[in-house]
Amino acid sequence: MAQGSDSNDTSFTRSPSPGNKEDSSDDVKKVLRREKNRIAAQKSRMRQTQKADTLHLESENLVKENAALRKEVKRLTEEAKYLTSVLSTHEPLCSALSSQASEIIYSPHGAFHQPHINSPRFQH
């Protein structure tokens, strides 16, 4: 008979005889062991299901967070482009920059660095 078969199947169970208490005790132990195993398997399946549910929720939350972060990156990229264009429009008109043009170091990416700003407004 295959393992895990219905417990109501009595084709291979021994009938307890009054003179043989050892066989009866073994049968009771077998039944108890199978019941404990069945309960343990149920609990294990329940834990597996809960873990899968938790991972699914976590995955959904991470997908939402990723979408929000990508949206923010896009917004910040657009803002950086806008500010760069405002700066490039302003630079030719700015008297403060034209007087310090020799001190401005341009990078290949269009950003600039001013190592020393002599204006009193920027001094500590």
C-alpha positions as CSV (number, residue, x, y, z in Angstrom):
1,M,0.0,0.0,0.0
2,A,1.3,3.4,-0.9
3,Q,2.4,5.8,1.9
4,G,0.0,8.6,2.6
5,S,-3.1,6.5,1.9
6,D,-6.4,7.1,3.6
7,S,-6.3,6.3,7.3
8,N,-9.8,4.6,6.9
9,D,-8.3,1.8,4.8
10,T,-8.0,-1.2,7.1
11,S,-6.6,-3.7,4.6
12,F,-3.2,-3.8,6.3
13,T,-4.0,-2.8,9.9
14,R,-3.7,-5.4,12.5
15,S,-6.7,-6.1,14.7
16,P,-5.7,-5.6,18.3
17,S,-5.8,-8.9,20.1
18,P,-6.3,-8.9,23.8
19,G,-3.1,-11.0,24.4
20,N,-0.9,-8.8,22.2
21,K,-0.6,-5.3,23.8
22,E,2.7,-4.6,22.0
23,D,1.1,-4.7,18.6
24,S,-1.7,-2.4,19.8
25,S,0.8,0.0,21.3
26,D,2.8,0.1,18.0
27,D,-0.4,0.8,16.1
28,V,-1.3,3.7,18.4
29,K,2.2,5.1,18.1
30,K,2.0,4.8,14.3
31,V,-1.3,6.6,14.2
32,L,0.0,9.4,16.5
33,R,3.1,9.7,14.5
34,R,1.1,10.1,11.3
35,E,-1.2,12.6,12.8
36,K,1.8,14.7,14.1
37,N,3.4,14.4,10.6
38,R,0.1,15.5,9.0
39,I,-0.1,18.6,11.3
40,A,3.6,19.4,10.7
41,A,3.1,19.2,6.9
42,Q,0.0,21.5,7.2
43,K,1.9,24.0,9.2
44,S,4.8,23.9,6.7
45,R,2.5,24.5,3.8
46,M,0.8,27.4,5.6
47,R,4.2,29.0,6.3
48,Q,5.2,28.6,2.7
49,T,2.0,30.3,1.6
50,Q,2.5,33.1,4.0
51,K,6.1,33.6,2.9
52,A,5.0,33.7,-0.8
53,D,2.2,36.2,0.1
54,T,4.7,38.4,1.9
55,L,7.2,38.2,-1.0
56,H,4.5,39.1,-3.4
57,L,3.4,42.2,-1.4
58,E,7.0,43.2,-1.0
59,S,7.6,42.9,-4.7
60,E,4.5,45.0,-5.5
61,N,5.7,47.7,-3.1
62,L,9.2,47.7,-4.7
63,V,7.7,48.0,-8.2
64,K,5.7,51.0,-7.0
65,E,8.7,52.6,-5.3
66,N,10.8,52.0,-8.4
67,A,8.2,53.7,-10.6
68,A,8.1,56.7,-8.2
69,L,11.9,56.9,-8.2
70,R,12.1,56.8,-12.0
71,K,9.5,59.5,-12.2
72,E,11.5,61.7,-9.8
73,V,14.7,61.1,-11.8
74,K,12.9,62.1,-14.9
75,R,11.6,65.3,-13.2
76,L,15.0,66.2,-11.8
77,T,16.6,65.6,-15.2
78,E,14.1,68.0,-16.8
79,E,14.7,70.5,-14.0
80,A,18.5,70.3,-14.6
81,K,18.1,70.8,-18.3
82,Y,15.8,73.8,-17.6
83,L,18.3,75.3,-15.1
84,T,21.2,74.8,-17.5
85,S,19.3,76.6,-20.2
86,V,18.5,79.4,-17.8
87,L,22.1,79.7,-16.8
88,S,23.4,79.7,-20.4
89,T,20.9,82.4,-21.2
90,H,21.9,84.4,-18.1
91,E,25.7,84.1,-18.4
92,P,26.2,86.5,-21.3
93,L,24.1,89.1,-19.5
94,C,25.6,88.7,-16.0
95,S,28.0,91.5,-15.1
96,A,29.3,89.6,-12.0
97,L,30.4,86.7,-14.2
98,S,32.0,88.9,-16.9
99,S,34.2,90.6,-14.4
100,Q,35.4,87.3,-13.1
101,A,35.5,85.4,-16.4
102,S,39.2,84.6,-16.1
103,E,38.5,82.7,-12.9
104,I,35.8,80.5,-14.2
105,I,36.9,77.0,-15.2
106,Y,34.5,75.2,-17.6
107,S,34.2,71.4,-17.6
108,P,33.6,69.4,-20.7
109,H,30.0,68.8,-19.5
110,G,29.0,72.5,-19.6
111,A,29.2,73.0,-15.8
112,F,31.6,75.4,-14.3
113,H,33.6,75.8,-11.2
114,Q,34.7,79.1,-9.6
115,P,37.6,78.4,-7.3
116,H,37.7,81.9,-5.8
117,I,34.8,84.3,-5.8
118,N,36.0,87.8,-5.0
119,S,32.5,89.3,-4.6
120,P,31.8,90.5,-1.1
121,R,28.4,88.9,-1.3
122,F,30.1,85.4,-1.4
123,Q,32.7,86.0,1.3
124,H,32.2,84.6,4.8
